[in-house]
Amino acid sequence: MVKKYWEADIKGHIIVAPTLKELANKLMIKPSMIEGVYYRSRLEDKIKIRKVIEEPVWTPPSVKLPNAQGFFEISFD
């Protein structure tokens, strides 16, 4: 499952929220201000905002060779 959220970096202090509007609420600023920071690079020397998209790492299943009874094992870890 893909995980998406917004992240604000203010002098090394990271604040995370699922939407820009909620991020603005956490920072106690107007949503229009946060959009100006993100889309038009206002105040970029004080605050950096980025959208984070984390995709899960897919690992293929592993197959173990057949044992003495002729059975083999598939692992989906």
ChimeraX attribute file (.defattr): number of C-alpha atoms within 10 A of each C-alpha:
attribute: neighborCount
match mode: 1-to-1
recipient: residues
	/A:1	7
	/A:2	7
	/A:3	10
	/A:4	14
	/A:5	15
	/A:6	18
	/A:7	19
	/A:8	22
	/A:9	14
	/A:10	15
	/A:11	10
	/A:12	9
	/A:13	8
	/A:14	12
	/A:15	14
	/A:16	18
	/A:17	17
	/A:18	14
	/A:19	14
	/A:20	22
	/A:21	17
	/A:22	14
	/A:23	22
	/A:24	18
	/A:25	14
	/A:26	12
	/A:27	14
	/A:28	9
	/A:29	12
	/A:30	12
	/A:31	16
	/A:32	12
	/A:33	14
	/A:34	23
	/A:35	16
	/A:36	13
	/A:37	17
	/A:38	19
	/A:39	10
	/A:40	11
	/A:41	14
	/A:42	15
	/A:43	13
	/A:44	13
	/A:45	9
	/A:46	10
	/A:47	18
	/A:48	18
	/A:49	22
	/A:50	13
	/A:51	16
	/A:52	13
	/A:53	11
	/A:54	11
	/A:55	10
	/A:56	9
	/A:57	7
	/A:58	7
	/A:59	8
	/A:60	9
	/A:61	9
	/A:62	11
	/A:63	11
	/A:64	10
	/A:65	11
	/A:66	10
	/A:67	9
	/A:68	7
	/A:69	6
	/A:70	7
	/A:71	9
	/A:72	11
	/A:73	10
	/A:74	10
	/A:75	9
	/A:76	8
	/A:77	8
